[in-house]
Amino acid sequence: MINLDSISNKYPFLNALDNNTKDLIKSSVIIKNFEPDYTLIHEGDSCIGFSLILKGSIRVYKLSDKGKEVTLYRLSSGDTCYLSMSCLLSNTSYPAFAEVLESTQIAFIPSNIFHNYVYDTLEFQKFMFNNLYSKYNEVLDVLEEVAFERMDVRIAKYLLLSSKKSNNTKYLYFTHEQISKELGTSREVVSRILTDFKNKDVLISQRGKITITDFDKLESISNL
């Protein structure tokens, strides 16, 4: 059985549950491991339960009729997915895709137990709104970028953010195709813009690797 005490620091609402509920969760929870590139949820799937992300990283994205992808937000240890919560509470299908980015472990609390013993607790309500509010803001940021920002600006911001998340490294390891999926554009557009950045001595683009050579210039582009 799962040790709830070991994950209560990530999901503090578990501490507020009574012992009978904790025992019920321990005996019914399902723990699964997923490898990178696995499609965890397809658009239109039903939700199998409330998920506790114990480790790893997940990308939630939309896919257009023409095959273009745009990332809505990412999930990591301690998060919950507000789209999953929405379909779980309204008994509707999942409206997007969820892809595993790195080795991920998830504990699923069955829907009936979640509804009957967890959802109405005050501590869970606090956790849910705090966590989901941050994801809602991420989606709003994506919509604002798609609607109002030029693609070269969005790519510059994406490269800077990726660098920041990796201790400000100048070496980034992803392909043009991966960038296009993140930002909801074509690989050809990404390649054209990165070539322009290269001609401006902003970066060096190689297969599967981008080296930022001038952070100041890249920052200037991101502020246009």
FIMINU-574851 format. One record per atom (N, C-alpha, C, O): atom name; residue in one letter; x, y, z. Coordinates in steps of 0.05 Angstrom, whole numbers, padded with zeros to 5 digits. Example, Ala and Ser with C-alpha at 12.3 -4.5 7.8 and 13.67 -1.06 7.14 Angstrom:
BEGIN
atom,rest,X,Y,Z
N,a,00264,-00114,00156
CA,a,00246,-00090,00156
C,a,00264,-00066,00156
O,a,00285,-00066,00169
N,s,00257,-00045,00142
CA,s,00273,-00021,00143
C,s,00258,00001,00157
O,s,00268,00023,00161
END
This chain:
BEGIN
atom,rest,X,Y,Z
N,m,00017,-00024,00000
CA,m,00000,00000,00000
C,m,00017,00025,00000
O,m,00040,00025,00010
N,i,00007,00046,-00011
CA,i,00021,00071,-00013
C,i,00025,00083,00015
O,i,00007,00081,00032
N,n,00047,00096,00019
CA,n,00053,00110,00044
C,n,00044,00139,00041
O,n,00059,00155,00030
N,l,00020,00146,00051
CA,l,00010,00173,00047
C,l,00027,00194,00062
O,l,00029,00217,00053
N,d,00039,00186,00083
CA,d,00056,00205,00098
C,d,00079,00215,00082
O,d,00088,00237,00085
N,s,00089,00198,00064
CA,s,00113,00205,00048
C,s,00107,00226,00026
O,s,00125,00239,00016
N,i,00082,00229,00019
CA,i,00075,00249,-00001
C,i,00057,00272,00009
O,i,00049,00289,-00007
N,s,00052,00272,00035
CA,s,00034,00293,00046
C,s,00047,00321,00045
O,s,00032,00340,00045
N,n,00074,00322,00042
CA,n,00086,00349,00040
C,n,00080,00360,00012
O,n,00080,00385,00009
N,k,00076,00343,-00008
CA,k,00068,00353,-00035
C,k,00038,00357,-00037
O,k,00029,00375,-00051
N,y,00023,00341,-00023
CA,y,-00006,00342,-00024
C,y,-00016,00345,00005
O,y,-00026,00325,00017
N,p,-00014,00368,00017
CA,p,-00019,00372,00046
C,p,-00048,00366,00054
O,p,-00053,00361,00078
N,f,-00066,00366,00036
CA,f,-00094,00360,00043
C,f,-00098,00332,00053
O,f,-00117,00326,00067
N,l,-00078,00314,00047
CA,l,-00080,00286,00057
C,l,-00079,00285,00087
O,l,-00090,00267,00100
N,n,-00064,00304,00099
CA,n,-00062,00305,00128
C,n,-00088,00310,00142
O,n,-00092,00302,00165
N,a,-00107,00323,00128
CA,a,-00132,00331,00140
C,a,-00153,00308,00140
O,a,-00174,00310,00152
N,l,-00147,00287,00125
CA,l,-00166,00265,00123
C,l,-00166,00248,00148
O,l,-00146,00245,00161
N,d,-00189,00237,00155
CA,d,-00190,00220,00179
C,d,-00177,00193,00172
O,d,-00172,00186,00149
N,n,-00171,00178,00193
CA,n,-00156,00153,00190
C,n,-00170,00133,00173
O,n,-00158,00118,00158
N,n,-00197,00131,00175
CA,n,-00212,00112,00159
C,n,-00210,00119,00129
O,n,-00207,00101,00113
N,t,-00211,00145,00123
CA,t,-00208,00153,00095
C,t,-00180,00147,00084
O,t,-00177,00138,00062
N,k,-00160,00152,00101
CA,k,-00133,00147,00093
C,k,-00129,00117,00087
O,k,-00116,00109,00068
N,d,-00141,00100,00104
CA,d,-00138,00071,00100
C,d,-00153,00063,00075
O,d,-00143,00045,00060
N,l,-00175,00075,00069
CA,l,-00191,00069,00045
C,l,-00174,00076,00020
O,l,-00174,00061,00001
N,i,-00161,00100,00021
CA,i,-00145,00108,-00002
C,i,-00121,00090,-00005
O,i,-00114,00082,-00028
N,k,-00108,00083,00017
CA,k,-00085,00065,00015
C,k,-00092,00038,00002
O,k,-00076,00027,-00013
N,s,-00116,00028,00008
CA,s,-00124,00001,-00003
C,s,-00134,00002,-00031
O,s,-00136,-00019,-00044
N,s,-00141,00026,-00041
CA,s,-00154,00027,-00067
C,s,-00138,00043,-00088
O,s,-00143,00041,-00112
N,v,-00118,00058,-00079
CA,v,-00102,00075,-00098
C,v,-00087,00057,-00118
O,v,-00078,00035,-00111
N,i,-00085,00067,-00142
CA,i,-00070,00053,-00164
C,i,-00045,00069,-00171
O,i,-00047,00093,-00177
N,i,-00022,00057,-00169
CA,i,00003,00070,-00176
C,i,00014,00060,-00202
O,i,00016,00035,-00206
N,k,00019,00078,-00221
CA,k,00029,00070,-00247
C,k,00054,00086,-00254
O,k,00057,00109,-00246
N,n,00072,00074,-00270
CA,n,00096,00087,-00280
C,n,00094,00090,-00310
O,n,00084,00072,-00324
N,f,00103,00113,-00320
CA,f,00101,00119,-00348
C,f,00128,00129,-00359
O,f,00142,00144,-00345
N,e,00135,00121,-00383
CA,e,00161,00128,-00395
C,e,00157,00152,-00413
O,e,00135,00158,-00422
N,p,00179,00167,-00419
CA,p,00177,00190,-00437
C,p,00165,00184,-00464
O,p,00168,00161,-00475
N,d,00151,00203,-00475
CA,d,00137,00202,-00501
C,d,00111,00186,-00501
O,d,00098,00183,-00521
N,y,00104,00176,-00477
CA,y,00078,00161,-00475
C,y,00055,00181,-00474
O,y,00056,00200,-00458
N,t,00034,00176,-00490
CA,t,00010,00193,-00489
C,t,-00007,00183,-00466
O,t,-00020,00163,-00468
N,l,-00007,00198,-00445
CA,l,-00021,00191,-00421
C,l,-00051,00193,-00424
O,l,-00066,00175,-00415
N,i,-00060,00214,-00437
CA,i,-00089,00218,-00442
C,i,-00093,00228,-00470
O,i,-00078,00246,-00479
N,h,-00112,00217,-00484
CA,h,-00120,00227,-00510
C,h,-00145,00245,-00507
O,h,-00161,00241,-00489
N,e,-00147,00265,-00525
CA,e,-00171,00281,-00524
C,e,-00196,00264,-00528
O,e,-00197,00247,-00547
N,g,-00215,00267,-00511
CA,g,-00240,00251,-00512
C,g,-00240,00228,-00493
O,g,-00260,00215,-00489
N,d,-00217,00222,-00479
CA,d,-00216,00201,-00459
C,d,-00232,00209,-00435
O,d,-00236,00232,-00429
N,s,-00241,00189,-00420
CA,s,-00254,00194,-00394
C,s,-00232,00193,-00372
O,s,-00211,00181,-00376
N,c,-00238,00206,-00350
CA,c,-00218,00208,-00328
C,c,-00221,00184,-00310
O,c,-00243,00176,-00303
N,i,-00198,00171,-00304
CA,i,-00199,00147,-00288
C,i,-00198,00152,-00258
O,i,-00201,00134,-00242
N,g,-00192,00177,-00250
CA,g,-00191,00183,-00222
C,g,-00174,00208,-00217
O,g,-00163,00219,-00236
N,f,-00173,00216,-00192
CA,f,-00157,00239,-00184
C,f,-00128,00231,-00183
O,f,-00121,00211,-00170
N,s,-00110,00246,-00195
CA,s,-00082,00238,-00198
C,s,-00064,00254,-00179
O,s,-00066,00278,-00176
N,l,-00046,00239,-00166
CA,l,-00025,00250,-00150
C,l,00001,00245,-00165
O,l,00010,00222,-00167
N,i,00014,00266,-00175
CA,i,00038,00263,-00191
C,i,00062,00261,-00171
O,i,00069,00280,-00158
N,l,00072,00237,-00168
CA,l,00093,00232,-00148
C,l,00121,00241,-00158
O,l,00137,00250,-00142
N,k,00126,00237,-00184
CA,k,00151,00246,-00196
C,k,00147,00248,-00226
O,k,00129,00236,-00237
N,g,00165,00264,-00239
CA,g,00164,00265,-00268
C,g,00153,00292,-00278
O,g,00151,00311,-00264
N,s,00147,00292,-00304
CA,s,00137,00316,-00318
C,s,00118,00308,-00340
O,s,00123,00289,-00354
N,i,00097,00324,-00343
CA,i,00076,00318,-00363
C,i,00070,00344,-00378
O,i,00068,00366,-00366
N,r,00066,00342,-00404
CA,r,00058,00365,-00421
C,r,00029,00361,-00429
O,r,00021,00341,-00440
N,v,00012,00382,-00424
CA,v,-00016,00382,-00433
C,v,-00018,00400,-00457
O,v,-00009,00423,-00456
N,y,-00029,00390,-00479
CA,y,-00029,00406,-00503
C,y,-00055,00401,-00519
O,y,-00069,00381,-00516
N,k,-00060,00420,-00537
CA,k,-00082,00418,-00556
C,k,-00071,00411,-00584
O,k,-00049,00419,-00591
N,l,-00087,00397,-00599
CA,l,-00079,00389,-00626
C,l,-00101,00399,-00646
O,l,-00124,00392,-00643
N,s,-00093,00415,-00666
CA,s,-00112,00425,-00685
C,s,-00119,00405,-00706
O,s,-00107,00384,-00708
N,d,-00140,00411,-00722
CA,d,-00148,00392,-00743
C,d,-00126,00389,-00764
O,d,-00125,00369,-00778
N,k,-00109,00409,-00766
CA,k,-00087,00408,-00786
C,k,-00061,00396,-00774
O,k,-00041,00395,-00787
N,g,-00063,00386,-00749
CA,g,-00040,00372,-00738
C,g,-00021,00389,-00722
O,g,00000,00379,-00714
N,k,-00027,00415,-00718
CA,k,-00009,00432,-00703
C,k,-00015,00429,-00673
O,k,-00038,00427,-00665
N,e,00006,00430,-00657
CA,e,00004,00427,-00628
C,e,00011,00454,-00615
O,e,00027,00469,-00625
N,v,-00001,00459,-00592
CA,v,00007,00481,-00576
C,v,00005,00473,-00546
O,v,-00015,00462,-00538
N,t,00027,00477,-00532
CA,t,00028,00469,-00504
C,t,00011,00488,-00487
O,t,00014,00513,-00489
N,l,-00007,00477,-00470
CA,l,-00023,00494,-00452
C,l,-00008,00498,-00426
O,l,-00006,00521,-00416
N,y,00002,00477,-00414
CA,y,00018,00479,-00389
C,y,00032,00453,-00384
O,y,00027,00433,-00398
N,r,00049,00453,-00364
CA,r,00064,00429,-00356
C,r,00056,00422,-00327
O,r,00049,00439,-00311
N,l,00059,00396,-00321
CA,l,00053,00387,-00294
C,l,00078,00372,-00283
O,l,00092,00358,-00298
N,s,00082,00375,-00258
CA,s,00105,00361,-00245
C,s,00096,00352,-00218
O,s,00073,00354,-00210
N,s,00115,00341,-00203
CA,s,00109,00330,-00176
C,s,00095,00350,-00158
O,s,00105,00372,-00155
N,g,00072,00342,-00147
CA,g,00057,00360,-00129
C,g,00035,00375,-00143
O,g,00019,00388,-00130
N,d,00034,00373,-00170
CA,d,00013,00387,-00185
C,d,-00012,00370,-00187
O,d,-00012,00346,-00182
N,t,-00033,00383,-00196
CA,t,-00057,00369,-00206
C,t,-00066,00383,-00231
O,t,-00061,00407,-00235
N,c,-00080,00369,-00248
CA,c,-00088,00379,-00275
C,c,-00116,00390,-00273
O,c,-00135,00375,-00267
N,y,-00120,00416,-00278
CA,y,-00147,00427,-00275
C,y,-00166,00417,-00297
O,y,-00190,00417,-00293
N,l,-00155,00409,-00320
CA,l,-00173,00397,-00341
C,l,-00183,00370,-00331
O,l,-00206,00363,-00336
N,s,-00165,00355,-00318
CA,s,-00174,00329,-00307
C,s,-00195,00333,-00285
O,s,-00215,00319,-00283
N,m,-00190,00354,-00268
CA,m,-00209,00360,-00247
C,m,-00236,00367,-00259
O,m,-00257,00359,-00250
N,s,-00236,00383,-00281
CA,s,-00260,00392,-00294
C,s,-00276,00368,-00304
O,s,-00300,00367,-00299
N,c,-00263,00350,-00319
CA,c,-00278,00328,-00330
C,c,-00286,00307,-00309
O,c,-00306,00293,-00311
N,l,-00270,00306,-00287
CA,l,-00276,00288,-00265
C,l,-00301,00297,-00251
O,l,-00318,00281,-00244
N,l,-00304,00323,-00246
CA,l,-00326,00334,-00231
C,l,-00351,00336,-00247
O,l,-00374,00334,-00237
N,s,-00348,00341,-00273
CA,s,-00371,00345,-00291
C,s,-00379,00319,-00306
O,s,-00398,00319,-00321
N,n,-00363,00298,-00303
CA,n,-00367,00273,-00316
C,n,-00367,00276,-00347
O,n,-00383,00264,-00361
N,t,-00348,00292,-00356
CA,t,-00345,00296,-00385
C,t,-00318,00285,-00394
O,t,-00301,00277,-00377
N,s,-00313,00285,-00419
CA,s,-00287,00274,-00430
C,s,-00265,00295,-00428
O,s,-00270,00319,-00426
N,y,-00241,00285,-00429
CA,y,-00217,00303,-00427
C,y,-00214,00319,-00453
O,y,-00215,00307,-00475
N,p,-00210,00345,-00452
CA,p,-00211,00362,-00475
C,p,-00184,00368,-00488
O,p,-00181,00386,-00505
N,a,-00163,00352,-00481
CA,a,-00136,00357,-00492
C,a,-00120,00331,-00491
O,a,-00131,00310,-00486
N,f,-00094,00333,-00497
CA,f,-00076,00311,-00496
C,f,-00057,00315,-00473
O,f,-00050,00338,-00466
N,a,-00047,00294,-00461
CA,a,-00026,00295,-00440
C,a,-00004,00276,-00447
O,a,-00009,00252,-00450
N,e,00020,00286,-00450
CA,e,00043,00271,-00458
C,e,00065,00270,-00436
O,e,00071,00291,-00424
N,v,00076,00247,-00431
CA,v,00097,00244,-00411
C,v,00123,00254,-00422
O,v,00132,00245,-00444
N,l,00136,00272,-00408
CA,l,00162,00284,-00417
C,l,00186,00269,-00406
O,l,00206,00267,-00419
N,e,00184,00260,-00381
CA,e,00205,00245,-00368
C,e,00193,00223,-00351
O,e,00169,00224,-00346
N,s,00208,00204,-00343
CA,s,00197,00182,-00327
C,s,00179,00192,-00304
O,s,00188,00208,-00288
N,t,00155,00183,-00304
CA,t,00134,00195,-00287
C,t,00120,00172,-00271
O,t,00114,00151,-00282
N,q,00114,00179,-00246
CA,q,00099,00160,-00229
C,q,00074,00175,-00218
O,q,00077,00197,-00207
N,i,00051,00163,-00222
CA,i,00026,00175,-00214
C,i,00010,00156,-00197
O,i,00008,00132,-00203
N,a,-00002,00166,-00175
CA,a,-00020,00151,-00159
C,a,-00049,00161,-00165
O,a,-00054,00185,-00163
N,f,-00066,00143,-00173
CA,f,-00094,00150,-00180
C,f,-00113,00142,-00157
O,f,-00114,00119,-00150
N,i,-00128,00162,-00147
CA,i,-00149,00156,-00128
C,i,-00175,00152,-00143
O,i,-00183,00170,-00158
N,p,-00187,00129,-00141
CA,p,-00212,00123,-00156
C,p,-00233,00145,-00153
O,p,-00236,00157,-00132
N,s,-00248,00150,-00175
CA,s,-00267,00172,-00176
C,s,-00287,00171,-00153
O,s,-00293,00192,-00141
N,n,-00298,00148,-00147
CA,n,-00319,00146,-00127
C,n,-00308,00153,-00099
O,n,-00322,00166,-00084
N,i,-00284,00145,-00093
CA,i,-00272,00151,-00067
C,i,-00265,00181,-00066
O,i,-00270,00194,-00045
N,f,-00255,00192,-00088
CA,f,-00249,00220,-00088
C,f,-00274,00237,-00083
O,f,-00273,00255,-00067
N,h,-00296,00230,-00097
CA,h,-00321,00245,-00094
C,h,-00332,00243,-00066
O,h,-00341,00263,-00055
N,n,-00332,00219,-00055
CA,n,-00346,00214,-00030
C,n,-00330,00222,-00005
O,n,-00341,00228,00016
N,y,-00303,00222,-00007
CA,y,-00287,00225,00017
C,y,-00266,00248,00016
O,y,-00256,00256,00037
N,v,-00260,00258,-00007
CA,v,-00238,00277,-00009
C,v,-00248,00305,-00018
O,v,-00241,00325,-00006
N,y,-00264,00306,-00039
CA,y,-00270,00331,-00052
C,y,-00282,00352,-00034
O,y,-00275,00375,-00036
N,d,-00299,00344,-00016
CA,d,-00313,00364,00001
C,d,-00297,00373,00025
O,d,-00307,00391,00040
N,t,-00273,00363,00029
CA,t,-00258,00372,00052
C,t,-00246,00400,00047
O,t,-00239,00406,00024
N,l,-00245,00416,00068
CA,l,-00236,00444,00065
C,l,-00207,00445,00056
O,l,-00200,00462,00039
N,e,-00190,00428,00066
CA,e,-00162,00429,00059
C,e,-00158,00422,00029
O,e,-00140,00434,00016
N,f,-00174,00404,00019
CA,f,-00171,00398,-00009
C,f,-00181,00421,-00026
O,f,-00168,00427,-00047
N,q,-00202,00434,-00018
CA,q,-00212,00457,-00033
C,q,-00191,00479,-00035
O,q,-00187,00491,-00056
N,k,-00176,00484,-00013
CA,k,-00155,00504,-00013
C,k,-00132,00495,-00032
O,k,-00123,00511,-00048
N,f,-00125,00470,-00030
CA,f,-00103,00460,-00047
C,f,-00111,00463,-00077
O,f,-00096,00472,-00093
N,m,-00136,00455,-00083
CA,m,-00145,00455,-00111
C,m,-00145,00483,-00122
O,m,-00134,00487,-00144
N,f,-00156,00502,-00108
CA,f,-00157,00529,-00119
C,f,-00130,00542,-00122
O,f,-00124,00556,-00142
N,n,-00112,00537,-00103
CA,n,-00085,00548,-00105
C,n,-00070,00536,-00129
O,n,-00057,00550,-00144
N,n,-00072,00510,-00132
CA,n,-00058,00496,-00153
C,n,-00070,00502,-00181
O,n,-00055,00507,-00200
N,l,-00096,00501,-00182
CA,l,-00109,00505,-00208
C,l,-00107,00534,-00218
O,l,-00107,00540,-00242
N,y,-00106,00553,-00199
CA,y,-00103,00581,-00206
C,y,-00078,00586,-00222
O,y,-00077,00602,-00241
N,s,-00056,00573,-00213
CA,s,-00030,00577,-00227
C,s,-00032,00566,-00255
O,s,-00021,00578,-00274
N,k,-00045,00543,-00259
CA,k,-00047,00531,-00286
C,k,-00066,00548,-00303
O,k,-00061,00550,-00327
N,y,-00086,00559,-00292
CA,y,-00104,00577,-00307
C,y,-00089,00601,-00318
O,y,-00093,00609,-00340
N,n,-00072,00612,-00301
CA,n,-00055,00635,-00310
C,n,-00036,00627,-00332
O,n,-00031,00643,-00351
N,e,-00025,00602,-00331
CA,e,-00008,00593,-00353
C,e,-00023,00592,-00379
O,e,-00012,00599,-00400
N,v,-00047,00582,-00378
CA,v,-00064,00580,-00403
C,v,-00070,00608,-00414
O,v,-00069,00612,-00438
N,l,-00076,00627,-00396
CA,l,-00081,00654,-00405
C,l,-00056,00666,-00418
O,l,-00058,00681,-00438
N,d,-00033,00660,-00407
CA,d,-00008,00670,-00419
C,d,-00004,00659,-00447
O,d,00005,00673,-00465
N,v,-00010,00633,-00450
CA,v,-00008,00621,-00477
C,v,-00027,00634,-00496
O,v,-00019,00641,-00519
N,l,-00052,00639,-00488
CA,l,-00071,00652,-00506
C,l,-00062,00680,-00514
O,l,-00066,00688,-00537
N,e,-00051,00694,-00494
CA,e,-00042,00721,-00500
C,e,-00019,00721,-00520
O,e,-00018,00738,-00538
N,e,00000,00702,-00516
CA,e,00022,00701,-00535
C,e,00013,00694,-00563
O,e,00022,00706,-00582
N,v,-00005,00674,-00565
CA,v,-00014,00665,-00591
C,v,-00029,00688,-00606
O,v,-00026,00691,-00630
N,a,-00045,00703,-00590
CA,a,-00061,00724,-00602
C,a,-00046,00749,-00609
O,a,-00052,00762,-00629
N,f,-00026,00756,-00593
CA,f,-00015,00783,-00595
C,f,00015,00785,-00601
O,f,00025,00806,-00609
N,e,00030,00763,-00599
CA,e,00059,00765,-00602
C,e,00068,00752,-00627
O,e,00057,00732,-00636
N,r,00089,00764,-00640
CA,r,00102,00753,-00663
C,r,00116,00727,-00656
O,r,00124,00723,-00633
N,m,00119,00710,-00676
CA,m,00131,00684,-00670
C,m,00161,00686,-00663
O,m,00170,00671,-00646
N,d,00175,00706,-00674
CA,d,00204,00708,-00667
C,d,00206,00716,-00638
O,d,00225,00708,-00624
N,v,00187,00733,-00628
CA,v,00188,00741,-00600
C,v,00182,00717,-00582
O,v,00195,00713,-00562
N,r,00162,00701,-00590
CA,r,00155,00677,-00574
C,r,00178,00657,-00573
O,r,00183,00645,-00552
N,i,00192,00653,-00595
CA,i,00214,00634,-00596
C,i,00237,00645,-00578
O,i,00249,00629,-00564
N,a,00242,00671,-00579
CA,a,00263,00682,-00562
C,a,00256,00678,-00533
O,a,00274,00671,-00517
N,k,00231,00683,-00526
CA,k,00223,00679,-00498
C,k,00225,00650,-00490
O,k,00234,00644,-00467
N,y,00218,00632,-00508
CA,y,00219,00604,-00502
C,y,00248,00595,-00497
O,y,00254,00580,-00478
N,l,00267,00605,-00513
CA,l,00295,00597,-00510
C,l,00306,00608,-00484
O,l,00321,00595,-00470
N,l,00299,00633,-00477
CA,l,00308,00645,-00452
C,l,00297,00630,-00428
O,l,00312,00626,-00409
N,l,00272,00624,-00429
CA,l,00259,00609,-00407
C,l,00272,00582,-00403
O,l,00277,00573,-00381
N,s,00276,00568,-00426
CA,s,00289,00541,-00425
C,s,00317,00543,-00413
O,s,00325,00526,-00397
N,s,00331,00564,-00420
CA,s,00358,00568,-00409
C,s,00357,00573,-00379
O,s,00372,00562,-00364
N,k,00338,00590,-00371
CA,k,00335,00597,-00343
C,k,00328,00572,-00326
O,k,00339,00569,-00304
N,k,00311,00554,-00336
CA,k,00304,00530,-00322
C,k,00327,00511,-00319
O,k,00327,00493,-00302
N,s,00348,00515,-00335
CA,s,00372,00497,-00334
C,s,00396,00513,-00325
O,s,00418,00510,-00336
N,n,00392,00530,-00305
CA,n,00414,00545,-00292
C,n,00428,00563,-00312
O,n,00452,00567,-00311
N,n,00412,00576,-00329
CA,n,00422,00596,-00348
C,n,00443,00585,-00367
O,n,00462,00599,-00375
N,t,00440,00560,-00374
CA,t,00459,00548,-00393
C,t,00455,00560,-00421
O,t,00433,00568,-00428
N,k,00477,00560,-00436
CA,k,00475,00569,-00464
C,k,00470,00546,-00483
O,k,00465,00550,-00507
N,y,00470,00522,-00473
CA,y,00466,00498,-00489
C,y,00438,00487,-00484
O,y,00431,00480,-00462
N,l,00422,00486,-00506
CA,l,00395,00475,-00504
C,l,00392,00452,-00523
O,l,00400,00453,-00546
N,y,00381,00430,-00513
CA,y,00380,00406,-00529
C,y,00351,00399,-00536
O,y,00338,00384,-00522
N,f,00342,00410,-00558
CA,f,00317,00402,-00570
C,f,00317,00409,-00600
O,f,00333,00426,-00609
N,t,00299,00397,-00615
CA,t,00298,00400,-00643
C,t,00279,00422,-00651
O,t,00263,00432,-00635
N,h,00280,00430,-00677
CA,h,00261,00450,-00687
C,h,00233,00440,-00685
O,h,00214,00455,-00681
N,e,00230,00413,-00689
CA,e,00203,00401,-00688
C,e,00192,00403,-00659
O,e,00168,00409,-00656
N,q,00208,00400,-00639
CA,q,00199,00402,-00612
C,q,00191,00430,-00605
O,q,00170,00434,-00592
N,i,00205,00450,-00615
CA,i,00198,00478,-00610
C,i,00171,00484,-00624
O,i,00154,00497,-00612
N,s,00168,00474,-00648
CA,s,00143,00479,-00663
C,s,00119,00468,-00648
O,s,00098,00480,-00648
N,k,00122,00444,-00636
CA,k,00100,00432,-00621
C,k,00094,00448,-00596
O,k,00071,00452,-00589
N,e,00115,00458,-00583
CA,e,00110,00474,-00559
C,e,00095,00500,-00565
O,e,00078,00508,-00549
N,l,00101,00512,-00587
CA,l,00091,00539,-00593
C,l,00068,00539,-00613
O,l,00057,00560,-00619
N,g,00060,00516,-00623
CA,g,00037,00514,-00641
C,g,00042,00526,-00668
O,g,00024,00540,-00679
N,t,00065,00521,-00680
CA,t,00071,00531,-00707
C,t,00084,00509,-00723
O,t,00085,00486,-00713
N,s,00093,00514,-00747
CA,s,00105,00494,-00763
C,s,00135,00493,-00759
O,s,00148,00512,-00750
N,r,00147,00470,-00765
CA,r,00176,00467,-00763
C,r,00190,00486,-00782
O,r,00212,00496,-00775
N,e,00179,00491,-00805
CA,e,00191,00508,-00825
C,e,00193,00537,-00814
O,e,00213,00550,-00819
N,v,00172,00546,-00800
CA,v,00173,00573,-00789
C,v,00195,00575,-00768
O,v,00210,00595,-00767
N,v,00197,00554,-00751
CA,v,00217,00554,-00730
C,v,00245,00555,-00743
O,v,00262,00570,-00734
N,s,00249,00539,-00763
CA,s,00275,00537,-00776
C,s,00283,00564,-00789
O,s,00305,00573,-00788
N,r,00263,00577,-00801
CA,r,00268,00603,-00814
C,r,00276,00624,-00793
O,r,00294,00639,-00798
N,i,00262,00624,-00771
CA,i,00268,00644,-00750
C,i,00295,00639,-00737
O,i,00310,00657,-00731
N,l,00301,00613,-00732
CA,l,00327,00607,-00720
C,l,00350,00613,-00739
O,l,00371,00621,-00730
N,t,00345,00610,-00765
CA,t,00365,00618,-00784
C,t,00370,00648,-00783
O,t,00393,00657,-00785
N,d,00348,00663,-00780
CA,d,00351,00692,-00778
C,d,00366,00699,-00752
O,d,00383,00717,-00753
N,f,00360,00685,-00730
CA,f,00375,00690,-00705
C,f,00405,00684,-00709
O,f,00422,00698,-00699
N,k,00410,00662,-00724
CA,k,00438,00655,-00729
C,k,00452,00677,-00746
O,k,00475,00683,-00740
N,n,00439,00688,-00766
CA,n,00450,00709,-00782
C,n,00455,00734,-00766
O,n,00472,00751,-00774
N,k,00440,00738,-00745
CA,k,00444,00761,-00727
C,k,00464,00755,-00705
O,k,00467,00771,-00686
N,d,00477,00732,-00706
CA,d,00497,00724,-00686
C,d,00485,00721,-00658
O,d,00498,00727,-00638
N,v,00460,00712,-00657
CA,v,00446,00707,-00632
C,v,00451,00679,-00621
O,v,00454,00675,-00597
N,l,00453,00660,-00640
CA,l,00455,00632,-00632
C,l,00468,00616,-00655
O,l,00470,00625,-00678
N,i,00475,00591,-00648
CA,i,00483,00571,-00667
C,i,00464,00548,-00665
O,i,00460,00537,-00644
N,s,00453,00540,-00688
CA,s,00433,00519,-00688
C,s,00444,00494,-00702
O,s,00452,00496,-00726
N,q,00445,00472,-00688
CA,q,00454,00446,-00699
C,q,00433,00426,-00695
O,q,00412,00431,-00683
N,r,00436,00402,-00705
CA,r,00416,00381,-00703
C,r,00412,00374,-00673
O,r,00430,00363,-00661
N,g,00389,00379,-00663
CA,g,00383,00372,-00635
C,g,00396,00389,-00614
O,g,00395,00383,-00591
N,k,00410,00411,-00622
CA,k,00424,00428,-00603
C,k,00424,00457,-00612
O,k,00428,00463,-00636
N,i,00419,00475,-00593
CA,i,00420,00504,-00598
C,i,00439,00516,-00578
O,i,00436,00511,-00554
N,t,00458,00531,-00588
CA,t,00477,00545,-00570
C,t,00472,00575,-00571
O,t,00475,00587,-00592
N,i,00464,00587,-00549
CA,i,00459,00616,-00548
C,i,00486,00630,-00546
O,i,00501,00625,-00527
N,t,00492,00647,-00565
CA,t,00518,00661,-00565
C,t,00516,00690,-00556
O,t,00537,00702,-00549
N,d,00492,00701,-00555
CA,d,00489,00729,-00546
C,d,00462,00731,-00531
O,d,00441,00735,-00544
N,f,00463,00730,-00505
CA,f,00439,00731,-00489
C,f,00426,00759,-00490
O,f,00402,00761,-00490
N,d,00442,00780,-00492
CA,d,00432,00807,-00493
C,d,00415,00811,-00519
O,d,00393,00823,-00518
N,k,00425,00802,-00541
CA,k,00409,00804,-00566
C,k,00384,00788,-00565
O,k,00363,00797,-00574
N,l,00385,00765,-00554
CA,l,00361,00748,-00551
C,l,00341,00761,-00533
O,l,00317,00760,-00538
N,e,00351,00773,-00511
CA,e,00333,00787,-00493
C,e,00320,00811,-00507
O,e,00296,00816,-00502
N,s,00334,00825,-00524
CA,s,00323,00848,-00538
C,s,00301,00839,-00557
O,s,00280,00852,-00559
N,i,00305,00816,-00570
CA,i,00284,00806,-00588
C,i,00259,00798,-00572
O,i,00237,00803,-00581
N,s,00263,00787,-00549
CA,s,00240,00778,-00533
C,s,00224,00801,-00522
O,s,00201,00797,-00514
N,n,00235,00825,-00523
CA,n,00221,00849,-00513
C,n,00209,00866,-00535
O,n,00198,00888,-00529
N,l,00210,00857,-00560
CA,l,00199,00872,-00582
C,l,00169,00873,-00580
O,l,00155,00886,-00597
END
